[in-house]
Amino acid sequence: MLRLHVFSKVAVLFYSGMLVVTIPLAQWRGHIPHWLAWETFPRDLALGVLAGAKVEQPEGYPGWKPNLASPLLAVTRQSYFEAFGSEAELLAIHAGLECGLLTEKYPDLDIVSFGPNIRGAHSPDEKVEIASVQKIWKLFTATVTRLAQA
């Protein structure tokens, strides 16, 4: 019996109770359209494994190291402070950000990344915290306004 278990960070394929393959879900992002990933990819992967096919996973997004001396970051942090009255928390997270793709092609690009709180990204259980979308919109418009006035 073939069973596929999809968790928040990994898909695990079992055949007759034996572990066949695990697939980090972060590697699916950007390579398989979301409407295919959850409907056909697990099935096709399972068929390929059962038929003895070699399973290859595409590489994820290239890495991106934020520039802490970035003028854009300074403007964004100042906009955050003025909008919310506190310092922005700077975090490096494990996610498939397009920043890596952009800076790979344009290494001198000044770039920042911020976004809403998302849980279960790219899964049937994906949820976004509406209040965080409103907060990000406020930060975005404040930052763009400040840049336009510079």
C-alpha positions in Angstrom: 0.0 0.0 0.0 1.3 3.4 -1.0 0.8 6.3 1.5 1.9 9.9 1.3 2.0 12.0 4.4 2.3 15.8 3.9 3.4 17.8 6.9 4.1 21.5 7.2 7.8 21.2 6.2 8.2 17.7 4.5 6.3 15.1 2.5 7.0 11.5 3.4 6.2 8.6 1.1 5.7 5.1 2.5 5.2 1.9 0.5 4.0 -1.2 2.4 5.0 0.4 5.7 8.6 1.2 4.6 10.0 4.7 4.2 10.7 5.4 0.5 11.5 9.0 0.3 11.2 12.4 2.1 10.9 15.6 0.2 11.5 19.0 1.9 8.5 21.1 0.9 10.6 24.3 0.8 12.2 22.8 -2.4 8.9 22.6 -4.2 8.4 26.4 -3.9 9.0 28.2 -7.2 9.6 25.1 -9.2 6.2 23.5 -9.3 3.0 25.6 -9.8 1.1 25.6 -6.5 -2.0 24.1 -8.3 0.1 21.2 -9.4 2.2 20.6 -6.4 -0.5 19.3 -4.1 -2.5 17.5 -6.8 -0.1 15.8 -9.1 3.5 16.0 -7.9 3.1 13.6 -5.0 1.3 11.0 -7.2 3.8 11.4 -10.0 6.7 11.1 -7.5 5.2 8.0 -6.0 4.7 6.4 -9.4 8.3 7.2 -10.4 9.8 5.8 -7.2 7.7 2.6 -7.5 8.8 2.2 -11.1 12.5 2.5 -10.0 13.0 6.0 -11.5 15.7 8.3 -10.2 14.1 11.1 -8.2 15.8 14.4 -8.5 14.9 17.5 -6.5 15.5 20.9 -8.1 17.6 23.3 -6.1 15.8 25.9 -4.1 16.3 29.7 -4.4 19.8 31.0 -4.1 20.8 32.4 -0.8 20.7 36.0 0.1 22.7 37.8 2.7 21.1 41.1 3.8 23.3 44.2 3.7 23.0 45.7 7.2 24.7 48.9 5.9 22.0 49.3 3.2 20.6 52.8 2.7 17.3 51.2 1.8 17.3 49.2 5.1 18.0 52.4 7.0 15.0 54.1 5.4 12.8 51.1 6.0 13.8 50.9 9.6 13.2 54.6 10.1 9.8 54.3 8.5 9.0 51.3 10.7 9.9 53.3 13.9 7.8 56.3 12.8 4.8 54.1 11.9 4.8 51.8 14.9 6.9 53.5 17.6 9.4 50.7 18.1 12.5 49.3 16.4 12.0 46.8 13.6 13.2 43.3 14.4 15.7 42.1 11.8 15.6 38.4 11.2 17.2 36.0 8.8 14.7 33.2 8.0 14.8 30.1 5.9 12.4 30.8 3.1 12.4 30.9 -0.7 12.7 34.6 -1.1 13.1 36.2 -4.6 15.8 38.4 -3.2 18.3 35.7 -3.9 17.2 35.5 -7.5 17.4 39.3 -8.0 20.8 39.8 -6.3 22.2 36.9 -8.2 21.5 38.8 -11.4 22.1 42.3 -10.0 24.7 42.0 -7.2 24.7 45.7 -6.4 21.0 45.9 -6.0 19.9 47.5 -2.7 17.1 45.3 -1.5 15.1 44.5 1.7 12.4 42.0 2.3 9.4 42.2 4.6 6.0 40.6 4.6 3.0 39.4 6.5 2.8 36.5 8.9 2.1 33.4 6.9 1.5 29.9 8.3 1.6 26.7 6.2 2.8 28.5 3.1 2.2 26.8 -0.2 0.1 24.1 1.4 -3.7 23.5 1.6 -3.5 24.9 5.1 -1.9 28.2 4.1 -3.1 31.1 6.2 -2.2 34.8 6.4 -2.7 37.0 9.5 -4.9 39.8 8.2 -3.7 42.3 10.8 -0.1 41.7 9.7 -1.0 42.4 6.0 -2.4 45.8 7.2 0.8 46.5 9.1 3.0 45.6 6.1 0.9 47.8 3.9 1.4 50.7 6.3 5.2 50.1 6.3 5.4 49.8 2.6 3.5 53.0 1.9 5.5 54.9 4.6 8.8 53.6 3.1 7.8 54.5 -0.5 6.7 57.9 0.6 10.0 58.5 2.4 12.0 57.4 -0.6 9.9 59.7 -2.9 10.7 62.6 -0.7 14.5 61.9 -0.7 
